[in-house]
Amino acid sequence: MQILIPALIFAGLGIFAGLLLSIFSKVFAVKTDERVEKIREALPGANCGACGFSGCDGYAAKLVEDDSLKTNLCLPGGEETSRAISEILGKSFEAVEPMVAEVYCKGTSETTEDIFEYDGIYSCSACNLYYSGKGKCNYGCLGFGDCMNVCQYGAISIVDGRAHINESLCVGCGMCANVCPKGIIGIHKKAQKVVVKCFNCDPGKYTRNACTAGCIGCKKCEKTCQFDAIHVERNRARIDYDKCTNCGECAAVCPVKCILVKDI
């Protein structure tokens, strides 16, 4: 009896506590719109933040809450996801503009070199803590693959010490850009063919010394462009894609060939 009575008391308390929890869960339950769960299921689950929210859950909840929010903000999901969300919310379908990541660096073993041997954690972020990295160019790709490691689509590889984007696999989510300590990965519309493959902002003579493929700020591209779409700012050519027509004339006159016209 000395063991049985305490056991019964504890069992009774457990049952009572369970009943209370069940009652409280019903009384204080937060009602959620079933459309949120449907939208969440339609989203790819990448949680990349390309939509402007913390993740797929945040985007799904905000879509139901804010009727003015666009349904085509999920880049990894593309038009299929946009169409599914539009149907759930009873909205007209909005097309998704295909986006792609771009590594603004053309430095290879043939154009630049390392100034010291790095022997530490195999990471771009870690290496960048040592004198802005091991490379002669302080703005160049470090090549340890932090971007490759976060890419969920296998769209990034390291080729000759530099990150390379496979555009047929890239969805433009931007996760690679978020982890690059140099900030040399950007996201732009896939239809934009002309890119400046250099991020160096030093004066031309210093850039040339660091990498023979770097932009020297000569302004030949700026003077050639008929559409006022490219200007040299902070010693580096920058393209205004709202004005660029993909004509490629700037690339044709670039003396160091750091402006490329990509095949799409």
CYANA upper distance limits for C-alpha pairs under 8 A (distance plus 0.5 A):
  1 MET  CA      5 ILE  CA      6.40
  2 GLN  CA      6 PRO  CA      7.60
  3 ILE  CA      7 ALA  CA      6.78
  4 LEU  CA      8 LEU  CA      6.64
  5 ILE  CA      9 ILE  CA      6.70
  6 PRO  CA     10 PHE  CA      6.69
  7 ALA  CA     11 ALA  CA      6.61
  8 LEU  CA     12 GLY  CA      6.49
  9 ILE  CA     13 LEU  CA      6.69
 10 PHE  CA     14 GLY  CA      6.61
 11 ALA  CA     15 ILE  CA      6.75
 12 GLY  CA     16 PHE  CA      6.59
 13 LEU  CA     17 ALA  CA      6.51
 14 GLY  CA     18 GLY  CA      6.61
 15 ILE  CA     19 LEU  CA      6.74
 16 PHE  CA     20 LEU  CA      6.78
 17 ALA  CA     21 LEU  CA      6.69
 18 GLY  CA     22 SER  CA      6.72
 19 LEU  CA     23 ILE  CA      6.72
 20 LEU  CA     24 PHE  CA      6.59
 21 LEU  CA     25 SER  CA      6.48
 22 SER  CA     26 LYS  CA      6.93
 23 ILE  CA     27 VAL  CA      6.66
 24 PHE  CA     28 PHE  CA      6.19
 24 PHE  CA     29 ALA  CA      8.21
 25 SER  CA     29 ALA  CA      5.89
 32 THR  CA     36 VAL  CA      8.01
 33 ASP  CA     37 GLU  CA      8.21
 33 ASP  CA     64 VAL  CA      8.26
 34 GLU  CA     38 LYS  CA      7.09
 35 ARG  CA     39 ILE  CA      6.55
 35 ARG  CA     64 VAL  CA      7.57
 35 ARG  CA     88 ILE  CA      7.31
 35 ARG  CA     89 LEU  CA      8.04
 36 VAL  CA     40 ARG  CA      6.58
 36 VAL  CA     60 ALA  CA      5.95
 36 VAL  CA     61 ALA  CA      6.07
 36 VAL  CA     63 LEU  CA      8.44
 36 VAL  CA     64 VAL  CA      6.97
 37 GLU  CA     41 GLU  CA      6.72
 37 GLU  CA     60 ALA  CA      8.16
 38 LYS  CA     42 ALA  CA      6.89
 38 LYS  CA     88 ILE  CA      7.88
 39 ILE  CA     43 LEU  CA      6.83
 39 ILE  CA     60 ALA  CA      6.15
 39 ILE  CA     84 ALA  CA      8.37
 39 ILE  CA     85 ILE  CA      6.39
 39 ILE  CA     88 ILE  CA      7.61
 40 ARG  CA     45 GLY  CA      8.36
 40 ARG  CA     56 CYS  CA      6.97
 40 ARG  CA     57 ASP  CA      6.77
 40 ARG  CA     60 ALA  CA      6.12
 42 ALA  CA     81 THR  CA      6.55
 42 ALA  CA     84 ALA  CA      7.01
 42 ALA  CA     85 ILE  CA      7.41
 43 LEU  CA     56 CYS  CA      7.09
 43 LEU  CA     74 CYS  CA      8.17
 43 LEU  CA     77 GLY  CA      6.92
 43 LEU  CA     81 THR  CA      6.69
 44 PRO  CA     56 CYS  CA      8.43
 44 PRO  CA     76 PRO  CA      7.52
 44 PRO  CA     77 GLY  CA      6.26
 44 PRO  CA     81 THR  CA      8.38
 45 GLY  CA     55 GLY  CA      8.49
 45 GLY  CA     56 CYS  CA      6.48
 46 ALA  CA     55 GLY  CA      8.22
 46 ALA  CA     56 CYS  CA      7.80
 46 ALA  CA     76 PRO  CA      7.95
 46 ALA  CA    152 GLN  CA      8.15
 47 ASN  CA     54 SER  CA      7.64
 47 ASN  CA     55 GLY  CA      4.69
 47 ASN  CA     56 CYS  CA      5.82
 48 CYS  CA     54 SER  CA      8.32
 48 CYS  CA     55 GLY  CA      6.83
 48 CYS  CA    173 CYS  CA      6.60
 48 CYS  CA    174 GLY  CA      7.65
 48 CYS  CA    175 MET  CA      6.43
 49 GLY  CA     53 PHE  CA      5.83
 49 GLY  CA     54 SER  CA      5.92
 49 GLY  CA     55 GLY  CA      5.87
 49 GLY  CA     56 CYS  CA      8.32
 49 GLY  CA    173 CYS  CA      7.94
 49 GLY  CA    174 GLY  CA      8.38
 49 GLY  CA    175 MET  CA      8.31
 50 ALA  CA     73 LEU  CA      7.86
 50 ALA  CA     74 CYS  CA      7.14
 50 ALA  CA     75 LEU  CA      7.17
 50 ALA  CA    173 CYS  CA      5.68
 50 ALA  CA    174 GLY  CA      6.73
 50 ALA  CA    175 MET  CA      8.46
 51 CYS  CA     59 TYR  CA      7.63
 51 CYS  CA     73 LEU  CA      5.30
 51 CYS  CA     74 CYS  CA      5.84
 51 CYS  CA     75 LEU  CA      7.77
 52 GLY  CA     73 LEU  CA      8.49
 53 PHE  CA     58 GLY  CA      6.33
 53 PHE  CA     59 TYR  CA      6.25
 54 SER  CA     58 GLY  CA      6.43
 54 SER  CA     59 TYR  CA      8.12
 55 GLY  CA     59 TYR  CA      6.88
 56 CYS  CA     60 ALA  CA      6.55
 57 ASP  CA     61 ALA  CA      6.72
 58 GLY  CA     62 LYS  CA      6.64
 59 TYR  CA     63 LEU  CA      6.58
 60 ALA  CA     64 VAL  CA      7.23
 61 ALA  CA     65 GLU  CA      6.77
 62 LYS  CA     66 ASP  CA      6.19
 62 LYS  CA     69 LEU  CA      8.13
 63 LEU  CA     67 ASP  CA      7.03
 63 LEU  CA     69 LEU  CA      6.41
 63 LEU  CA     70 LYS  CA      8.18
 63 LEU  CA     71 THR  CA      7.86
 64 VAL  CA     89 LEU  CA      8.13
 70 LYS  CA     94 GLU  CA      8.23
 71 THR  CA     82 SER  CA      5.95
 71 THR  CA     85 ILE  CA      6.74
 71 THR  CA     86 SER  CA      6.75
 71 THR  CA     93 PHE  CA      8.31
 71 THR  CA     94 GLU  CA      7.18
 72 ASN  CA     78 GLY  CA      7.94
 72 ASN  CA     79 GLU  CA      7.72
 72 ASN  CA     81 THR  CA      8.27
 72 ASN  CA     82 SER  CA      5.35
 72 ASN  CA     94 GLU  CA      6.33
 72 ASN  CA     95 ALA  CA      6.92
 72 ASN  CA     96 VAL  CA      5.93
 73 LEU  CA     82 SER  CA      8.26
 73 LEU  CA     96 VAL  CA      7.84
 74 CYS  CA     78 GLY  CA      6.85
 74 CYS  CA     81 THR  CA      7.87
 74 CYS  CA     82 SER  CA      7.75
 75 LEU  CA     96 VAL  CA      7.57
 75 LEU  CA     98 PRO  CA      7.81
 75 LEU  CA     99 MET  CA      7.79
 75 LEU  CA    171 VAL  CA      6.77
 75 LEU  CA    172 GLY  CA      6.96
 75 LEU  CA    173 CYS  CA      6.48
 76 PRO  CA    171 VAL  CA      5.73
 76 PRO  CA    172 GLY  CA      7.59
 76 PRO  CA    173 CYS  CA      6.56
 77 GLY  CA     81 THR  CA      5.43
 77 GLY  CA     82 SER  CA      7.77
 78 GLY  CA     82 SER  CA      6.91
 78 GLY  CA     96 VAL  CA      6.32
 78 GLY  CA     98 PRO  CA      8.09
 79 GLU  CA     83 ARG  CA      6.44
 79 GLU  CA     94 GLU  CA      8.34
 79 GLU  CA     95 ALA  CA      6.34
 79 GLU  CA     96 VAL  CA      5.95
 80 GLU  CA     84 ALA  CA      6.80
 81 THR  CA     85 ILE  CA      6.67
 82 SER  CA     86 SER  CA      6.59
 82 SER  CA     93 PHE  CA      7.36
 82 SER  CA     94 GLU  CA      7.13
 82 SER  CA     95 ALA  CA      7.67
 82 SER  CA     96 VAL  CA      7.80
 83 ARG  CA     87 GLU  CA      6.77
 83 ARG  CA     93 PHE  CA      6.00
 83 ARG  CA     94 GLU  CA      7.75
 84 ALA  CA     88 ILE  CA      6.86
 85 ILE  CA     89 LEU  CA      6.71
 86 SER  CA     90 GLY  CA      6.22
 86 SER  CA     91 LYS  CA      5.27
 86 SER  CA     92 SER  CA      6.55
 86 SER  CA     93 PHE  CA      6.03
 86 SER  CA     94 GLU  CA      8.26
 87 GLU  CA     91 LYS  CA      6.81
 87 GLU  CA     92 SER  CA      8.25
 87 GLU  CA     93 PHE  CA      8.28
 97 GLU  CA    189 LYS  CA      7.43
 98 PRO  CA    171 VAL  CA      7.82
 98 PRO  CA    172 GLY  CA      8.06
 98 PRO  CA    189 LYS  CA      6.54
 98 PRO  CA    190 LYS  CA      6.07
 98 PRO  CA    191 ALA  CA      8.24
 99 MET  CA    171 VAL  CA      6.73
 99 MET  CA    172 GLY  CA      5.22
 99 MET  CA    173 CYS  CA      8.47
 99 MET  CA    187 ILE  CA      7.13
 99 MET  CA    188 HIS  CA      6.08
 99 MET  CA    189 LYS  CA      4.89
 99 MET  CA    190 LYS  CA      5.33
100 VAL  CA    167 GLU  CA      7.01
100 VAL  CA    170 CYS  CA      6.38
100 VAL  CA    171 VAL  CA      6.38
100 VAL  CA    172 GLY  CA      4.64
100 VAL  CA    173 CYS  CA      8.39
100 VAL  CA    187 ILE  CA      6.12
100 VAL  CA    188 HIS  CA      6.25
100 VAL  CA    189 LYS  CA      6.69
100 VAL  CA    190 LYS  CA      5.86
101 ALA  CA    165 ILE  CA      7.42
101 ALA  CA    167 GLU  CA      8.23
101 ALA  CA    170 CYS  CA      7.41
101 ALA  CA    171 VAL  CA      8.38
101 ALA  CA    172 GLY  CA      5.82
101 ALA  CA    173 CYS  CA      8.47
101 ALA  CA    174 GLY  CA      7.36
101 ALA  CA    176 CYS  CA      8.49
101 ALA  CA    177 ALA  CA      8.22
101 ALA  CA    185 ILE  CA      7.12
101 ALA  CA    186 GLY  CA      6.14
101 ALA  CA    187 ILE  CA      4.99
101 ALA  CA    188 HIS  CA      7.05
102 GLU  CA    165 ILE  CA      7.32
102 GLU  CA    185 ILE  CA      5.96
102 GLU  CA    186 GLY  CA      5.79
102 GLU  CA    187 ILE  CA      6.61
102 GLU  CA    188 HIS  CA      7.93
103 VAL  CA    163 ALA  CA      7.38
103 VAL  CA    164 HIS  CA      7.58
103 VAL  CA    165 ILE  CA      7.84
103 VAL  CA    184 ILE  CA      6.39
103 VAL  CA    185 ILE  CA      5.03
103 VAL  CA    186 GLY  CA      7.16
103 VAL  CA    197 LYS  CA      7.57
104 TYR  CA    184 ILE  CA      5.76
104 TYR  CA    185 ILE  CA      6.53
104 TYR  CA    186 GLY  CA      7.95
104 TYR  CA    195 VAL  CA      8.42
104 TYR  CA    196 VAL  CA      7.03
104 TYR  CA    197 LYS  CA      4.75
104 TYR  CA    198 CYS  CA      5.45
104 TYR  CA    199 PHE  CA      6.32
105 CYS  CA    140 GLY  CA      6.49
105 CYS  CA    141 CYS  CA      6.92
105 CYS  CA    162 ARG  CA      8.40
105 CYS  CA    184 ILE  CA      7.57
105 CYS  CA    197 LYS  CA      5.16
105 CYS  CA    198 CYS  CA      5.08
105 CYS  CA    199 PHE  CA      6.90
106 LYS  CA    162 ARG  CA      8.42
106 LYS  CA    197 LYS  CA      5.93
106 LYS  CA    198 CYS  CA      6.86
106 LYS  CA    213 ALA  CA      6.82
106 LYS  CA    214 GLY  CA      7.96
106 LYS  CA    258 CYS  CA      7.44
107 GLY  CA    111 THR  CA      6.16
107 GLY  CA    112 THR  CA      6.44
107 GLY  CA    140 GLY  CA      7.20
107 GLY  CA    141 CYS  CA      7.91
107 GLY  CA    162 ARG  CA      7.64
107 GLY  CA    211 CYS  CA      7.13
107 GLY  CA    213 ALA  CA      6.91
107 GLY  CA    214 GLY  CA      8.16
108 THR  CA    112 THR  CA      6.50
108 THR  CA    113 GLU  CA      8.30
108 THR  CA    160 ASP  CA      6.45
108 THR  CA    161 GLY  CA      6.95
108 THR  CA    162 ARG  CA      7.21
109 SER  CA    113 GLU  CA      6.52
109 SER  CA    160 ASP  CA      7.12
109 SER  CA    161 GLY  CA      7.84
111 THR  CA    211 CYS  CA      5.81
111 THR  CA    212 THR  CA      5.56
111 THR  CA    213 ALA  CA      6.46
112 THR  CA    135 GLY  CA      8.25
112 THR  CA    136 LYS  CA      7.24
112 THR  CA    137 CYS  CA      7.90
112 THR  CA    210 ALA  CA      6.71
112 THR  CA    211 CYS  CA      5.10
112 THR  CA    212 THR  CA      7.24
113 GLU  CA    135 GLY  CA      6.53
113 GLU  CA    136 LYS  CA      6.29
113 GLU  CA    210 ALA  CA      8.39
113 GLU  CA    211 CYS  CA      8.37
114 ASP  CA    134 LYS  CA      5.96
114 ASP  CA    135 GLY  CA      4.65
114 ASP  CA    136 LYS  CA      5.87
115 ILE  CA    134 LYS  CA      6.37
115 ILE  CA    135 GLY  CA      6.21
115 ILE  CA    136 LYS  CA      6.03
116 PHE  CA    134 LYS  CA      6.08
116 PHE  CA    135 GLY  CA      8.03
117 GLU  CA    134 LYS  CA      7.25
118 TYR  CA    127 CYS  CA      7.60
118 TYR  CA    134 LYS  CA      6.81
120 GLY  CA    126 ALA  CA      8.10
120 GLY  CA    127 CYS  CA      7.73
121 ILE  CA    126 ALA  CA      6.67
121 ILE  CA    127 CYS  CA      7.82
122 TYR  CA    126 ALA  CA      7.83
122 TYR  CA    127 CYS  CA      8.09
122 TYR  CA    144 PHE  CA      6.74
123 SER  CA    127 CYS  CA      6.64
123 SER  CA    144 PHE  CA      5.79
123 SER  CA    145 GLY  CA      7.47
123 SER  CA    146 ASP  CA      6.62
124 CYS  CA    128 ASN  CA      6.42
124 CYS  CA    133 GLY  CA      8.45
124 CYS  CA    142 LEU  CA      6.29
124 CYS  CA    143 GLY  CA      7.40
124 CYS  CA    144 PHE  CA      5.76
124 CYS  CA    145 GLY  CA      7.37
124 CYS  CA    146 ASP  CA      6.50
124 CYS  CA    180 CYS  CA      7.91
124 CYS  CA    181 PRO  CA      7.28
125 SER  CA    129 LEU  CA      7.25
125 SER  CA    146 ASP  CA      8.11
125 SER  CA    180 CYS  CA      7.91
125 SER  CA    181 PRO  CA      6.03
126 ALA  CA    130 TYR  CA      8.07
127 CYS  CA    132 SER  CA      7.89
127 CYS  CA    133 GLY  CA      5.69
127 CYS  CA    134 LYS  CA      7.52
127 CYS  CA    142 LEU  CA      8.32
128 ASN  CA    132 SER  CA      4.97
128 ASN  CA    133 GLY  CA      4.67
128 ASN  CA    134 LYS  CA      8.14
128 ASN  CA    142 LEU  CA      8.38
128 ASN  CA    181 PRO  CA      7.46
128 ASN  CA    182 LYS  CA      8.46
129 LEU  CA    133 GLY  CA      7.17
130 TYR  CA    134 LYS  CA      7.95
132 SER  CA    138 ASN  CA      6.38
133 GLY  CA    138 ASN  CA      7.24
133 GLY  CA    142 LEU  CA      7.38
134 LYS  CA    142 LEU  CA      7.93
135 GLY  CA    140 GLY  CA      7.67
135 GLY  CA    142 LEU  CA      7.57
136 LYS  CA    210 ALA  CA      5.78
136 LYS  CA    211 CYS  CA      8.10
137 CYS  CA    200 ASN  CA      8.19
137 CYS  CA    207 THR  CA      7.98
137 CYS  CA    210 ALA  CA      5.44
137 CYS  CA    211 CYS  CA      7.05
138 ASN  CA    200 ASN  CA      8.21
139 TYR  CA    182 LYS  CA      6.81
139 TYR  CA    184 ILE  CA      8.12
139 TYR  CA    199 PHE  CA      6.51
139 TYR  CA    200 ASN  CA      5.88
140 GLY  CA    182 LYS  CA      7.83
140 GLY  CA    184 ILE  CA      8.08
140 GLY  CA    198 CYS  CA      8.40
140 GLY  CA    199 PHE  CA      7.67
140 GLY  CA    200 ASN  CA      8.00
141 CYS  CA    161 GLY  CA      8.24
141 CYS  CA    162 ARG  CA      6.21
141 CYS  CA    163 ALA  CA      7.48
141 CYS  CA    182 LYS  CA      7.74
141 CYS  CA    184 ILE  CA      7.83
142 LEU  CA    161 GLY  CA      7.60
142 LEU  CA    162 ARG  CA      7.34
143 GLY  CA    158 ILE  CA      6.85
143 GLY  CA    161 GLY  CA      5.22
143 GLY  CA    162 ARG  CA      5.24
143 GLY  CA    163 ALA  CA      6.49
144 PHE  CA    158 ILE  CA      8.21
144 PHE  CA    161 GLY  CA      8.19
145 GLY  CA    149 ASN  CA      6.63
145 GLY  CA    157 SER  CA      8.00
145 GLY  CA    158 ILE  CA      7.05
145 GLY  CA    163 ALA  CA      7.35
146 ASP  CA    150 VAL  CA      7.15
146 ASP  CA    176 CYS  CA      8.07
146 ASP  CA    179 VAL  CA      7.15
146 ASP  CA    180 CYS  CA      7.35
147 CYS  CA    151 CYS  CA      6.84
147 CYS  CA    156 ILE  CA      7.70
147 CYS  CA    163 ALA  CA      8.27
147 CYS  CA    175 MET  CA      7.97
147 CYS  CA    176 CYS  CA      4.82
147 CYS  CA    177 ALA  CA      7.69
147 CYS  CA    179 VAL  CA      6.74
147 CYS  CA    180 CYS  CA      6.82
148 MET  CA    154 GLY  CA      7.89
148 MET  CA    155 ALA  CA      8.10
148 MET  CA    156 ILE  CA      5.47
148 MET  CA    157 SER  CA      6.57
148 MET  CA    158 ILE  CA      8.21
148 MET  CA    163 ALA  CA      8.15
148 MET  CA    176 CYS  CA      7.61
150 VAL  CA    175 MET  CA      7.14
150 VAL  CA    176 CYS  CA      6.89
151 CYS  CA    155 ALA  CA      7.20
151 CYS  CA    156 ILE  CA      7.38
151 CYS  CA    175 MET  CA      7.23
151 CYS  CA    176 CYS  CA      6.84
153 TYR  CA    169 LEU  CA      6.88
153 TYR  CA    170 CYS  CA      7.24
153 TYR  CA    171 VAL  CA      8.45
154 GLY  CA    169 LEU  CA      7.45
154 GLY  CA    170 CYS  CA      8.45
155 ALA  CA    165 ILE  CA      6.26
155 ALA  CA    166 ASN  CA      5.42
155 ALA  CA    167 GLU  CA      7.53
155 ALA  CA    168 SER  CA      8.27
155 ALA  CA    169 LEU  CA      5.50
155 ALA  CA    170 CYS  CA      5.66
156 ILE  CA    163 ALA  CA      7.03
156 ILE  CA    164 HIS  CA      6.07
156 ILE  CA    165 ILE  CA      5.32
156 ILE  CA    166 ASN  CA      6.65
157 SER  CA    163 ALA  CA      6.27
157 SER  CA    164 HIS  CA      5.81
157 SER  CA    165 ILE  CA      7.30
157 SER  CA    166 ASN  CA      8.44
158 ILE  CA    162 ARG  CA      5.80
158 ILE  CA    163 ALA  CA      5.04
158 ILE  CA    164 HIS  CA      6.34
159 VAL  CA    163 ALA  CA      6.78
159 VAL  CA    164 HIS  CA      6.78
165 ILE  CA    170 CYS  CA      7.65
166 ASN  CA    170 CYS  CA      6.68
167 GLU  CA    171 VAL  CA      8.40
172 GLY  CA    187 ILE  CA      6.70
172 GLY  CA    188 HIS  CA      8.31
174 GLY  CA    178 ASN  CA      6.89
174 GLY  CA    186 GLY  CA      8.06
174 GLY  CA    187 ILE  CA      6.98
175 MET  CA    179 VAL  CA      7.17
176 CYS  CA    180 CYS  CA      6.86
176 CYS  CA    185 ILE  CA      7.59
177 ALA  CA    183 GLY  CA      7.13
177 ALA  CA    184 ILE  CA      7.92
177 ALA  CA    185 ILE  CA      5.31
177 ALA  CA    186 GLY  CA      6.43
177 ALA  CA    187 ILE  CA      8.16
178 ASN  CA    183 GLY  CA      8.28
180 CYS  CA    184 ILE  CA      7.40
180 CYS  CA    185 ILE  CA      7.33
184 ILE  CA    199 PHE  CA      6.86
188 HIS  CA    192 GLN  CA      7.64
190 LYS  CA    264 ILE  CA      8.41
191 ALA  CA    264 ILE  CA      7.78
192 GLN  CA    241 TYR  CA      7.76
192 GLN  CA    246 ASN  CA      7.28
193 LYS  CA    246 ASN  CA      6.36
193 LYS  CA    260 LEU  CA      8.41
193 LYS  CA    261 VAL  CA      5.84
193 LYS  CA    262 LYS  CA      5.45
193 LYS  CA    263 ASP  CA      7.44
193 LYS  CA    264 ILE  CA      7.59
194 VAL  CA    246 ASN  CA      6.35
194 VAL  CA    248 GLY  CA      7.08
194 VAL  CA    251 ALA  CA      8.26
194 VAL  CA    259 ILE  CA      7.47
194 VAL  CA    260 LEU  CA      6.17
194 VAL  CA    261 VAL  CA      5.03
194 VAL  CA    262 LYS  CA      6.87
195 VAL  CA    239 ILE  CA      8.02
195 VAL  CA    259 ILE  CA      6.16
195 VAL  CA    260 LEU  CA      5.97
195 VAL  CA    261 VAL  CA      7.13
195 VAL  CA    262 LYS  CA      8.32
196 VAL  CA    237 ALA  CA      7.34
196 VAL  CA    238 ARG  CA      7.45
196 VAL  CA    239 ILE  CA      8.09
196 VAL  CA    258 CYS  CA      6.38
196 VAL  CA    259 ILE  CA      4.95
196 VAL  CA    260 LEU  CA      6.99
197 LYS  CA    214 GLY  CA      8.34
197 LYS  CA    258 CYS  CA      5.70
197 LYS  CA    259 ILE  CA      6.47
197 LYS  CA    260 LEU  CA      7.66
198 CYS  CA    213 ALA  CA      8.31
198 CYS  CA    214 GLY  CA      6.10
198 CYS  CA    215 CYS  CA      6.52
198 CYS  CA    236 ARG  CA      8.21
198 CYS  CA    258 CYS  CA      6.92
199 PHE  CA    214 GLY  CA      8.43
199 PHE  CA    215 CYS  CA      8.43
199 PHE  CA    236 ARG  CA      7.63
200 ASN  CA    207 THR  CA      7.13
200 ASN  CA    214 GLY  CA      7.30
200 ASN  CA    215 CYS  CA      7.44
200 ASN  CA    235 ASN  CA      8.30
200 ASN  CA    236 ARG  CA      7.18
201 CYS  CA    207 THR  CA      8.32
201 CYS  CA    234 ARG  CA      6.08
201 CYS  CA    235 ASN  CA      5.66
201 CYS  CA    236 ARG  CA      6.10
202 ASP  CA    206 TYR  CA      6.65
202 ASP  CA    207 THR  CA      6.30
202 ASP  CA    234 ARG  CA      8.06
202 ASP  CA    235 ASN  CA      6.64
203 PRO  CA    207 THR  CA      6.77
203 PRO  CA    216 ILE  CA      7.24
203 PRO  CA    217 GLY  CA      7.78
203 PRO  CA    235 ASN  CA      6.21
204 GLY  CA    208 ARG  CA      6.47
204 GLY  CA    215 CYS  CA      7.53
204 GLY  CA    216 ILE  CA      4.31
204 GLY  CA    217 GLY  CA      6.37
204 GLY  CA    218 CYS  CA      8.12
204 GLY  CA    235 ASN  CA      7.47
205 LYS  CA    209 ASN  CA      6.77
205 LYS  CA    216 ILE  CA      7.50
206 TYR  CA    210 ALA  CA      6.82
207 THR  CA    211 CYS  CA      6.54
207 THR  CA    212 THR  CA      8.18
207 THR  CA    214 GLY  CA      6.44
207 THR  CA    215 CYS  CA      7.52
207 THR  CA    216 ILE  CA      6.77
208 ARG  CA    212 THR  CA      5.67
208 ARG  CA    213 ALA  CA      8.02
208 ARG  CA    214 GLY  CA      6.76
208 ARG  CA    215 CYS  CA      8.32
208 ARG  CA    216 ILE  CA      7.12
210 ALA  CA    214 GLY  CA      8.40
212 THR  CA    256 VAL  CA      7.53
213 ALA  CA    256 VAL  CA      6.01
213 ALA  CA    257 LYS  CA      7.21
213 ALA  CA    258 CYS  CA      6.29
214 GLY  CA    256 VAL  CA      7.35
214 GLY  CA    258 CYS  CA      6.73
215 CYS  CA    235 ASN  CA      8.21
215 CYS  CA    236 ARG  CA      6.40
215 CYS  CA    237 ALA  CA      7.52
215 CYS  CA    256 VAL  CA      7.40
215 CYS  CA    258 CYS  CA      6.69
216 ILE  CA    235 ASN  CA      7.31
216 ILE  CA    236 ARG  CA      7.46
216 ILE  CA    256 VAL  CA      8.44
217 GLY  CA    232 VAL  CA      6.54
217 GLY  CA    235 ASN  CA      5.26
217 GLY  CA    236 ARG  CA      5.75
217 GLY  CA    237 ALA  CA      6.94
219 LYS  CA    223 LYS  CA      6.73
219 LYS  CA    231 HIS  CA      7.77
219 LYS  CA    232 VAL  CA      6.61
219 LYS  CA    237 ALA  CA      8.03
220 LYS  CA    224 THR  CA      6.63
220 LYS  CA    250 CYS  CA      7.97
220 LYS  CA    253 VAL  CA      6.98
220 LYS  CA    254 CYS  CA      7.13
221 CYS  CA    225 CYS  CA      6.64
221 CYS  CA    230 ILE  CA      7.37
221 CYS  CA    231 HIS  CA      8.16
221 CYS  CA    237 ALA  CA      8.30
221 CYS  CA    249 GLU  CA      8.06
221 CYS  CA    250 CYS  CA      4.85
221 CYS  CA    251 ALA  CA      7.65
221 CYS  CA    253 VAL  CA      6.83
221 CYS  CA    254 CYS  CA      6.78
222 GLU  CA    228 ASP  CA      7.82
222 GLU  CA    229 ALA  CA      8.32
222 GLU  CA    230 ILE  CA      5.82
222 GLU  CA    231 HIS  CA      5.63
222 GLU  CA    232 VAL  CA      7.37
222 GLU  CA    237 ALA  CA      8.37
222 GLU  CA    250 CYS  CA      7.80
224 THR  CA    249 GLU  CA      7.32
224 THR  CA    250 CYS  CA      6.72
224 THR  CA    253 VAL  CA      8.22
225 CYS  CA    229 ALA  CA      7.11
225 CYS  CA    230 ILE  CA      7.26
225 CYS  CA    249 GLU  CA      7.12
225 CYS  CA    250 CYS  CA      6.64
227 PHE  CA    243 LYS  CA      6.88
227 PHE  CA    244 CYS  CA      7.35
227 PHE  CA    245 THR  CA      8.34
228 ASP  CA    243 LYS  CA      7.53
229 ALA  CA    239 ILE  CA      6.24
229 ALA  CA    240 ASP  CA      5.44
229 ALA  CA    241 TYR  CA      7.42
229 ALA  CA    242 ASP  CA      8.23
229 ALA  CA    243 LYS  CA      5.51
229 ALA  CA    244 CYS  CA      5.62
230 ILE  CA    237 ALA  CA      7.07
230 ILE  CA    238 ARG  CA      6.08
230 ILE  CA    239 ILE  CA      4.95
230 ILE  CA    240 ASP  CA      6.50
230 ILE  CA    244 CYS  CA      8.27
231 HIS  CA    237 ALA  CA      6.00
231 HIS  CA    238 ARG  CA      6.03
231 HIS  CA    239 ILE  CA      7.21
232 VAL  CA    236 ARG  CA      5.57
232 VAL  CA    237 ALA  CA      4.63
232 VAL  CA    238 ARG  CA      6.54
233 GLU  CA    237 ALA  CA      6.73
233 GLU  CA    238 ARG  CA      7.26
239 ILE  CA    244 CYS  CA      7.66
240 ASP  CA    244 CYS  CA      6.68
241 TYR  CA    245 THR  CA      8.44
246 ASN  CA    261 VAL  CA      8.16
248 GLY  CA    252 ALA  CA      6.97
248 GLY  CA    260 LEU  CA      8.39
248 GLY  CA    261 VAL  CA      6.60
249 GLU  CA    253 VAL  CA      7.19
250 CYS  CA    254 CYS  CA      6.80
250 CYS  CA    259 ILE  CA      7.68
251 ALA  CA    257 LYS  CA      7.23
251 ALA  CA    258 CYS  CA      8.17
251 ALA  CA    259 ILE  CA      5.31
251 ALA  CA    260 LEU  CA      6.22
251 ALA  CA    261 VAL  CA      7.33
252 ALA  CA    257 LYS  CA      8.48
254 CYS  CA    258 CYS  CA      7.40
254 CYS  CA    259 ILE  CA      7.05
